Amino acid sequence: MKLNGQREAEAKRLLTDNLFIEAFQTLRTDLTGRWNTSAVQDVEARESIWLALRLLDRIELHIASIVETGEMEKIMEKQHPYI
């Protein structure tokens, strides 16, 4: 449990870290701008940008899921301490 608690705390720290937030916002803005200004015919570039945007989302969701899992474990431990 302690290891999971450490993972949860680190994930929370990341999600509230200004540099982490700035990095994701900057990347998302840059990629969206590139996608918006890319030629419609440049399918390969547009798909690559789209995949990069989805990857950013998946990374954030993974870190958020670590926090949620830790919170759920705490609730379960309080409600059912012997399970």
SULJO-V775022 format. One record per residue. N is the residue number from 0. OMEGA is omega as a letter, one per 40 degrees, with the letter a starting at -180 (NA if undefined). Layout:
N,OMEGA ; N,OMEGA
This chain:
0,a ; 1,i ; 2,i ; 3,i ; 4,i ; 5,i ; 6,i ; 7,a ; 8,i ; 9,i ; 10,i ; 11,i ; 12,i ; 13,a ; 14,i ; 15,a ; 16,a ; 17,i ; 18,i ; 19,i ; 20,i ; 21,a ; 22,a ; 23,i ; 24,i ; 25,i ; 26,a ; 27,i ; 28,i ; 29,a ; 30,i ; 31,i ; 32,i ; 33,i ; 34,a ; 35,a ; 36,i ; 37,i ; 38,i ; 39,a ; 40,a ; 41,a ; 42,a ; 43,i ; 44,a ; 45,i ; 46,i ; 47,i ; 48,i ; 49,i ; 50,i ; 51,i ; 52,i ; 53,i ; 54,i ; 55,i ; 56,a ; 57,i ; 58,i ; 59,i ; 60,i ; 61,i ; 62,i ; 63,a ; 64,i ; 65,i ; 66,a ; 67,i ; 68,i ; 69,i ; 70,i ; 71,i ; 72,i ; 73,i ; 74,i ; 75,a ; 76,i ; 77,a ; 78,a ; 79,a ; 80,a ; 81,i ; 82,NA
